[in-house]
Amino acid sequence: MPNPTLYHFSGSTCSQKVRMVLAEKGVEFISREIDLTKGEQHAPEYVVLNADHVVPTLVADGEVLVESTLICEFIDDRYPGSPLRSADPHQRYRAAALVNFLDTRLHGKVTGVLTHALLTRAAMSQRTVDQVAAYLAAIPDPAERGLRTSLLTHGAQAPEIPGAIDALARYFHRLEQHLAVYPWLSGDAFGIADATVLPYVVRFRELRFESFWNEGARPAVEHWLDRAVTRPSFDRAFTDWSSAPLVAAFGAIGGAAAPVVDPLIKAATRAAG
Ligand SMILES: N[C@@H](CCC(=O)N[C@@H](CS)C(=O)NCC(=O)O)C(=O)O
């Protein structure tokens, strides 16, 4: 069976999700890294594959596939190995609903707020004014460009931060309720829903934003995270593409924002129920 080619970026959540699904299915892939910090997602030869200028993109059997959730479902259907979606219609629906909510309501608009206000801003602080202007000008969607400009300007003080934290705290509450019924977000077994949510929770852990779940706030989420990160697929999808200095840098950036962000997370978590 020919190996697919994955266009991805080491630290991108959507790439981590697809790499995790590939690892769970035991599928080797040809790696083509698209460095988002260097703007490689805007290169004409990549935009031909992914018109939205985003990663990941999978090329399998000569077909170009975009949208990380659709890619994960394709991988699950196309390759042998344990199924990553439940055969039970209720479990399957509930898992798909968690994924859909994250994809359509949280990814970018909400999770991207924290990523760009903190991590992208830190990366851009090493660039010249002209380079930052070029980075922003290359973003094709005007609304996203405006949001990104605000986040890079204001960082942890950006007006978008409290609303994003509220939305995330409510989602953590929803995850907790789900995990009171099922051992995994995908139901009885680890699957696509777990691989989808995990990158965001790991990112918050790297930023030291554990107040979304620790100290008894969301014990089932904490237990789920502990189990998920011990899977062999986690090392192949996350650890092998990360580095200790990078994780240390994320911790330092999150730690610097903690005086502003941590009280917001704690208050939003209490309010979410
Ligand atoms: N709906 C898309 C979203 C993909 C997406 O937002 N990818 C991010 C990385 S996680 C990206 O490539 N961003 C480009 C940028 O930051 O300019 C999917 O699920 O594949």
The ligand as an SDF file (V2000), in Angstrom:
LIG
                    3D

 20 19  0  0  0  0  0  0  0  0999 V2000
  -10.2650   23.8040    9.0430 N   0  0  0  0  0  0  0  0  0  0  0  0
   -8.8740   23.5870    8.7920 C   0  0  0  0  0  0  0  0  0  0  0  0
   -8.0760   24.5500    9.6490 C   0  0  0  0  0  0  0  0  0  0  0  0
   -6.5970   24.4100    9.4250 C   0  0  0  0  0  0  0  0  0  0  0  0
   -5.8020   25.4670   10.1780 C   0  0  0  0  0  0  0  0  0  0  0  0
   -6.3490   26.4520   10.7200 O   0  0  0  0  0  0  0  0  0  0  0  0
   -4.4970   25.2520   10.2110 N   0  0  0  0  0  0  0  0  0  0  0  0
   -3.6220   26.2320   10.8620 C   0  0  0  0  0  0  0  0  0  0  0  0
   -2.6340   25.5090   11.7690 C   0  0  0  0  0  0  0  0  0  0  0  0
   -3.4580   24.5530   13.0400 S   0  0  0  0  0  0  0  0  0  0  0  0
   -2.8260   26.9700    9.8060 C   0  0  0  0  0  0  0  0  0  0  0  0
   -2.3270   26.3690    8.8870 O   0  0  0  0  0  0  0  0  0  0  0  0
   -2.7290   28.3100    9.9450 N   0  0  0  0  0  0  0  0  0  0  0  0
   -2.0580   29.1110    8.9820 C   0  0  0  0  0  0  0  0  0  0  0  0
   -1.5010   30.3690    9.5700 C   0  0  0  0  0  0  0  0  0  0  0  0
   -1.3190   30.4180   10.7990 O   0  0  0  0  0  0  0  0  0  0  0  0
   -1.2290   31.2870    8.7980 O   0  0  0  0  0  0  0  0  0  0  0  0
   -8.5020   22.1420    9.0970 C   0  0  0  0  0  0  0  0  0  0  0  0
   -9.0870   21.5720   10.0420 O   0  0  0  0  0  0  0  0  0  0  0  0
   -7.6660   21.5710    8.4010 O   0  0  0  0  0  0  0  0  0  0  0  0
  1  2  1  0
  2  3  1  0
  2 18  1  0
  3  4  1  0
  4  5  1  0
  5  6  2  0
  5  7  1  0
  7  8  1  0
  8  9  1  0
  8 11  1  0
  9 10  1  0
 11 12  2  0
 11 13  1  0
 13 14  1  0
 14 15  1  0
 15 16  2  0
 15 17  1  0
 18 19  2  0
 18 20  1  0
M  END
$$$$
